[in-house]
Amino acid sequence: MPECKQCGECCRVLVVPFVNDSELREFLDARGIKYTVEFDRLNAVVPHVCPHLVDGLCDLHESGKKPVACDRFPGADQDCIYKNPLI
């Protein structure tokens, strides 16, 4: 797992996994949503800024109230966006 650079990039996008499907690829292409294809999975990259991202850092980080999914990012099957940019 890569070391966190505290760049906040993972808080600016959502990477949503989908089943690899030609109709879904057509839908994403028509809307200009970027994605990667890995095995039988599409990883759609959806711009989204977390409301807890303040001045480039998570305002929940020090409070101990950071959601588990955020605290454990990147997980075993996720790459840091800084290390492996998709957008």
N, C-alpha and C positions, 0 to 999 in steps of 0.2 A: 504494500500500500504506500503510495507516495506521501511524503511529508507535506502537511498543509502549509501553503505560502501565505495564507490569510489574505488572498486577493479578492474574495467575495464573488468570484465568477460563478460558483455553484449556486449562489443565491440570486443570480440574474436570469437563469434559465431553468426550465424543467426538461429532463430527459425522460420521455414517456415510452415504455416498451409496448409494442404491439406484435401480434402474430403477423408474419410476413405475408401480405396479401396484395395482389395486383390492383384491386379496386382501391384499397387504402393508399397505396403508393400514388395512384392517379389523383386521389383526393388531396393528399399532401402536396404533390407537385403543383396542382391547380391553385393552391393557396400560398405557394412559395415557402412552405415549411420544410426546412432541411431535415434530413434523416440519414442514418447509416443503416446498413443491412449486415447483420451478423447471424449466420446460420439461419434459423427459422424465425428470427426476431428483427423487427424494425425498431430503431430507437429514434423517435421523433424529438427534435429539439424545438421547444416552444419558449419564446421569450416571455419572461415573467419575473418581475422584481419582487422579492419577498418584502412584505411591509416591515419586517424587523431589521432590514439592511439600512443602517444609518451611517453616513459618512464612510461607506465601504466596508463596514464591519457589522456583525450581528449584535444587536443591542440586548439579546438574551444570553449571550455567551457567558458573561460573568455572573449572571443571576442564578445559574443552575437550572433554569426553566427551558432550556433549549430542547426542542422536540427530539425524540430518540432518533428519528430518521435523519435529521440534520446532524446530530451529534456523531452518528456512526458513518456519515458520508465521508469518503467513498467506501462503499461496502465491498464485499468480496467480488461481486460481479460488476462493479462500477469503476470507471476511470475518472480521475480528477480532470476537470475541464481544462485546467491550467496545463496539465501534462499532455493531454490529448485533445486539443480543441476540435469541436464539431461545428462551430459556427464561425 
